[in-house]
Structures are given as structure tokens and as C-alpha cells.
Amino acid sequence: MVNSVSCNFENIASFEALFKGCRAARKGKRYKGETVRFTANLESNLVQLSSDLSSESYEPKGFKHFTLCDPKEREIYAPYFRDRVVHRSLHLEVELFLDKKFIYDSYACRDGKGTHAGVDRAQRFLAKGWNKYYLKCDIRKYFDSIDHEILMEIFSRYIRDKRTQNLVGKFLDSYCAEEGRGLPIGALYSQLFANLYLNNFDHFVKQGLGVKYYVRYMDDFVLFSDSKEELHDWRRAMQNYLERELKLDLPEDKITLEPTEKGLTFLGYRIFSNQKLVRKRNKKKFKRRLRKQKKALKSNEIDFSEVRESINSWKGHASHADTGNLVKSYLGKLT
């Protein structure tokens, strides 16, 4: 029996909650046109938004669509600023409730977790002498494959408030990769709901299969064992569970089983028992992104804080590895 939690819809729809959501949503984007237009009449816009939410007449506006090549092509659906405010307000209310249900070793988009913590945990498991093999998996087209009906059923187990459920249902209805499926890459709620969608799977792996050494970051996950045969058994059980319970595909070409001594590529690092290296692909990816951001900065599409945030993020990523003077020498070439 899953314990539900109390969620107060007024904590999402109130002026105060939306004001907090607005402050979070405009971070790094305060000079963009739609942000400036919304905040120019901030009080009246938030009052109207609060009224629309309370009367349940609010409808999401939709998404701005564009394509990123980073390095592979990805379809990005960015919500309009007005909807981003509501997304933030919703997230502030339900995130802590849902986070308590996640296992310890789920690392994506959670306070106190993240890629660095996930990489450190994977390295710790890889370094254990009795873990001779690892199984790394990646779900095919994960965000586009998430079933709305299944997601709503999972969400409703924990959040029983009907108005909150209805609001989430509107967000899901506003985007479909195909009929009744998909979460938009680019929306804040997508990260939380994508984590939630695999939460029961995490518990199946940990409690159902009894896997002790397991790390998941969104749809990338890795298991460790001293036995190839055990890993193959777990793979078959996970494939069956994902297909049967969540309508997800874990194909053979997205699965790697290797000896731990050969090292593990995970979350942008090449990991060994006593060393972490930044992948060459990540260095090239950062260089391309910075070049694009410089052009956007010149045309006033973004402000410098967004560029600085990107640089600091990559510096943190690179400095977390055993890279010597990589950060200094690489950034020196770019600036």
C-alpha cells in the first residue's frame, strides 16, 4: 500500500507561490523578450494567473520548438514564460513530497545528488574488488516513450489532491511525441516526472532482484556483480519489467556488459577504480556550446550570466576528474 501525501493546491495557485515561481523562472533569462513583457506588468499578470489556476480555467500555451545538435540531434520544446512560472510553482510544492519516495541511488535532478555524486558512487562500486563486471543500460527514446496514463496513475498514488492532478494532466496533454506518450525535453516538470516514472522500477531492482550495487541517473543506469550470469539474469528481468509495467524498450544495442577493470563510461566521464577522466566528446561539446552562446550574447538573445553559468558548470565538471591543468589550459584556448 503506497502512502499518499497531502498537497495543498493553494500553495501552487497563490500569488505568493507564483511570485516565487517567477523569480526562479527568470533566473538567467531576465532580459529575454517574453520575460521582460511578463515582468513589466508583474503584479497584474500574477493576479490573473492565480485567478486562472484557482478557477481551473488555466490552459498551457504550448511550446517553442527548436533543434539542438549536441552532438546528436535533439528536439527541444521550451515552454513560454507564463507556463514556466506555473511549472516552478508546481515543482516547489510537490518535489519534496515525491523525492522522499526515491531510492538513495537515483541521482538525476535532485538536491544533494547530481552527476558528480552519481559518478563517485559508480566509481566506489566499481572499485570494490568483488565486483568483477558491470552492466550499463540506456532506455530507448526515454522521454518520448513515457506513457501519460501510467505516469498519472503513479503520480496519483502519491499526490491525491484532484486539482493538482488536473493541472498535471493539462501539462501532459499539452505535449505528445505520439498518441498519449512523451514528455518535452526543456520543461522543468519533465525531469521530476521522468524520475518518478522509473521509481517503481528502482524498487523492483533493489528489493525485487536484490541488486546491491546499482546507480541510476535518469534513463542511464549501471549494475555491478561478481558474476556475468547474474547480470544476464538481471538484464532479462529488467527488460521484462520495463516492457510489461512501463511500456519501455531496453534494446540489446543499449546494453553493455564489461569487466570492471576495462573502465566504465558513465555521465560524461571515463571511470576506473582509481581515476576519472573527462570524455573527449564532452570537451568538444562544451566548445561548440560556448561558441554559440558568444554569438547569442552579441545579439542580446541571452545575458552574460547565462554564459558565466555555462562556463562554471563545465569547469565544475572538468575539475571533478583527474585532469591536471585541463580547465586552465582548455578555457585559456577558448577565451
RODRENVEX-239931 format. One record per residue (C-alpha): x, y, z; residue in three letters. Coordinates in steps of 0.1 Angstrom, whole numbers, padded with zeros to 4 digits, always signed. Layout:
N
XYZALA
...
***
This chain:
335
+0000+0000+0000MET
+0015+0033-0011VAL
+0011+0062+0014ASN
-0003+0093-0002SER
+0008+0128+0009VAL
-0012+0160+0014SER
-0007+0186-0013CYS
-0023+0220-0010ASN
-0032+0233-0044PHE
-0034+0268-0030GLU
+0004+0266-0024ASN
+0007+0263-0062ILE
-0020+0288-0073ALA
-0015+0316-0047SER
+0001+0349-0057PHE
+0030+0343-0033GLU
+0037+0309-0047ALA
+0036+0322-0083LEU
+0059+0351-0073PHE
+0085+0326-0061LYS
+0080+0306-0092GLY
+0085+0337-0113CYS
+0118+0346-0096ARG
+0131+0311-0102ALA
+0119+0310-0138ALA
+0135+0343-0148ARG
+0169+0333-0135LYS
+0194+0337-0163GLY
+0166+0348-0187LYS
+0155+0382-0173ARG
+0165+0401-0205TYR
+0146+0378-0229LYS
+0117+0395-0246GLY
+0088+0374-0232GLU
+0103+0376-0197THR
+0106+0414-0199VAL
+0070+0417-0212ARG
+0056+0395-0184PHE
+0076+0412-0156THR
+0068+0447-0169ALA
+0032+0441-0155ASN
+0042+0415-0130LEU
+0015+0421-0103GLU
-0014+0421-0127SER
-0001+0391-0146ASN
+0004+0371-0115LEU
-0030+0380-0101VAL
-0046+0369-0134GLN
-0025+0337-0134LEU
-0035+0329-0098SER
-0072+0335-0107SER
-0070+0312-0138ASP
-0054+0284-0117LEU
-0079+0287-0089SER
-0109+0286-0112SER
-0092+0258-0132GLU
-0095+0278-0164SER
-0058+0279-0169TYR
-0045+0263-0201GLU
-0008+0258-0210PRO
+0001+0279-0240LYS
+0023+0253-0256GLY
+0060+0252-0266PHE
+0086+0269-0287LYS
+0102+0242-0308HIS
+0138+0241-0319PHE
+0165+0215-0327THR
+0199+0212-0310LEU
+0228+0192-0323CYS
+0248+0184-0292ASP
+0264+0164-0308PRO
+0234+0143-0319LYS
+0202+0160-0329GLU
+0177+0166-0301ARG
+0142+0182-0304GLU
+0138+0208-0276ILE
+0103+0221-0266TYR
+0107+0252-0244ALA
+0076+0264-0226PRO
+0066+0300-0227TYR
+0075+0321-0197PHE
+0040+0323-0182ARG
+0039+0285-0182ASP
+0074+0283-0168ARG
+0061+0303-0138VAL
+0034+0277-0131VAL
+0059+0248-0136HIS
+0082+0263-0110ARG
+0053+0268-0086SER
+0041+0232-0090LEU
+0077+0219-0086HIS
+0082+0239-0054LEU
+0051+0222-0039GLU
+0054+0186-0050VAL
+0091+0180-0054GLU
+0100+0174-0018LEU
+0070+0150-0014PHE
+0080+0129-0043LEU
+0117+0130-0036ASP
+0112+0111-0003LYS
+0099+0081-0023LYS
+0130+0078-0045PHE
+0158+0054-0036ILE
+0192+0067-0024TYR
+0210+0058-0056ASP
+0188+0078-0080SER
+0209+0108-0089TYR
+0192+0129-0116ALA
+0179+0164-0109CYS
+0178+0160-0071ARG
+0191+0183-0044ASP
+0224+0168-0029GLY
+0227+0144-0058LYS
+0236+0151-0095GLY
+0262+0138-0119THR
+0292+0142-0097HIS
+0276+0122-0068ALA
+0264+0096-0093GLY
+0299+0092-0108VAL
+0315+0090-0074ASP
+0290+0063-0063ARG
+0296+0043-0095ALA
+0334+0046-0090GLN
+0330+0034-0054ARG
+0311+0003-0066PHE
+0335-0003-0095LEU
+0365-0002-0071ALA
+0351-0030-0049LYS
+0373-0059-0057GLY
+0345-0085-0058TRP
+0326-0065-0084ASN
+0343-0080-0115LYS
+0317-0070-0141TYR
+0292-0042-0148TYR
+0260-0039-0168LEU
+0253-0005-0182LYS
+0218+0002-0197CYS
+0201+0030-0216ASP
+0164+0031-0223ILE
+0155+0038-0260ARG
+0139+0073-0265LYS
+0130+0075-0229TYR
+0113+0109-0227PHE
+0093+0103-0258ASP
+0082+0068-0246SER
+0067+0078-0212ILE
+0031+0068-0212ASP
+0008+0095-0198HIS
-0018+0072-0184GLU
+0008+0051-0165ILE
+0025+0083-0153LEU
-0008+0098-0140MET
-0016+0066-0122GLU
+0018+0067-0105ILE
+0016+0104-0096PHE
-0019+0100-0082SER
-0007+0073-0058ARG
+0013+0099-0040TYR
-0005+0132-0047ILE
-0042+0127-0040ARG
-0053+0163-0045ASP
-0076+0164-0075LYS
-0069+0199-0086ARG
-0032+0192-0087THR
-0038+0160-0106GLN
-0059+0180-0131ASN
-0031+0206-0135LEU
-0006+0179-0142VAL
-0030+0163-0167GLY
-0031+0196-0186LYS
+0006+0197-0188PHE
+0008+0161-0201LEU
-0020+0168-0227ASP
-0001+0199-0240SER
+0027+0177-0254TYR
+0027+0143-0271CYS
+0056+0127-0291ALA
+0029+0102-0302GLU
-0006+0095-0290GLU
-0007+0095-0252GLY
+0031+0094-0248ARG
+0060+0117-0242GLY
+0075+0145-0220LEU
+0090+0176-0236PRO
+0128+0180-0232ILE
+0130+0215-0219GLY
+0102+0217-0193ALA
+0111+0216-0156LEU
+0083+0192-0147TYR
+0096+0166-0173SER
+0127+0160-0152GLN
+0108+0153-0120LEU
+0081+0132-0137PHE
+0108+0112-0157ALA
+0124+0104-0123ASN
+0091+0094-0108LEU
+0082+0072-0138TYR
+0112+0049-0130LEU
+0108+0049-0093ASN
+0089+0016-0091ASN
+0115+0001-0114PHE
+0142+0012-0090ASP
+0125-0006-0061HIS
+0120-0036-0083PHE
+0157-0037-0090VAL
+0167-0031-0054LYS
+0141-0051-0035GLN
+0127-0075-0061GLY
+0160-0086-0077LEU
+0182-0079-0047GLY
+0207-0058-0065VAL
+0231-0043-0040LYS
+0253-0022-0064TYR
+0230-0001-0086TYR
+0232+0036-0097VAL
+0206+0054-0119ARG
+0208+0088-0135TYR
+0175+0094-0154MET
+0174+0066-0180ASP
+0210+0056-0177ASP
+0218+0030-0151PHE
+0245+0006-0142VAL
+0247-0026-0120LEU
+0277-0043-0106PHE
+0283-0080-0098SER
+0310-0107-0095ASP
+0290-0129-0120SER
+0283-0124-0157LYS
+0254-0149-0154GLU
+0238-0129-0126GLU
+0240-0098-0147LEU
+0224-0115-0176HIS
+0196-0128-0154ASP
+0190-0093-0141TRP
+0190-0079-0176ARG
+0163-0102-0188ARG
+0142-0095-0157ALA
+0146-0057-0161MET
+0137-0059-0198GLN
+0105-0078-0190ASN
+0096-0054-0162TYR
+0101-0023-0183LEU
+0081-0036-0212GLU
+0053-0051-0191ARG
+0048-0024-0165GLU
+0060+0008-0181LEU
+0059+0001-0219LYS
+0096+0010-0223LEU
+0122-0006-0245ASP
+0156-0017-0233LEU
+0172-0029-0265PRO
+0204-0050-0268GLU
+0223-0023-0286ASP
+0217+0000-0255LYS
+0233-0026-0231ILE
+0270-0030-0223THR
+0284-0058-0201LEU
+0321-0055-0195GLU
+0348-0064-0169PRO
+0352-0035-0144THR
+0390-0035-0150GLU
+0383-0021-0185LYS
+0367+0010-0171GLY
+0332+0024-0173LEU
+0319+0053-0195THR
+0291+0070-0174PHE
+0277+0105-0172LEU
+0304+0122-0193GLY
+0334+0105-0176TYR
+0356+0076-0182ARG
+0357+0059-0148ILE
+0384+0035-0134PHE
+0388+0022-0099SER
+0414+0050-0091ASN
+0408+0076-0118GLN
+0382+0097-0136LYS
+0387+0113-0170LEU
+0366+0138-0189VAL
+0354+0123-0222ARG
+0368+0140-0254LYS
+0333+0142-0267ARG
+0323+0164-0237ASN
+0352+0188-0243LYS
+0341+0193-0279LYS
+0305+0197-0269LYS
+0314+0224-0244PHE
+0335+0243-0271LYS
+0305+0242-0295ARG
+0281+0254-0269ARG
+0303+0283-0258LEU
+0308+0294-0294ARG
+0270+0295-0299LYS
+0265+0314-0266GLN
+0290+0340-0276LYS
+0270+0347-0308LYS
+0238+0348-0288ALA
+0254+0372-0263LEU
+0264+0396-0291LYS
+0228+0397-0305SER
+0213+0402-0269ASN
+0194+0368-0271GLU
+0210+0359-0237ILE
+0227+0379-0209ASP
+0262+0372-0197PHE
+0250+0354-0165SER
+0239+0326-0187GLU
+0273+0323-0204VAL
+0290+0325-0170ARG
+0268+0298-0156GLU
+0277+0275-0186SER
+0314+0281-0181ILE
+0312+0275-0144ASN
+0292+0243-0149SER
+0318+0229-0173TRP
+0347+0240-0150LYS
+0330+0221-0122GLY
+0325+0190-0145HIS
+0362+0190-0156ALA
+0377+0198-0122SER
+0358+0168-0108HIS
+0380+0145-0129ALA
+0417+0137-0127ASP
+0426+0163-0154THR
+0456+0182-0141GLY
+0456+0217-0157ASN
+0429+0208-0182LEU
+0404+0235-0170VAL
+0430+0263-0172LYS
+0446+0253-0205SER
+0413+0245-0222TYR
+0394+0276-0212LEU
+0426+0296-0220GLY
+0422+0285-0256LYS
+0386+0295-0258LEU
+0388+0330-0243THR
***
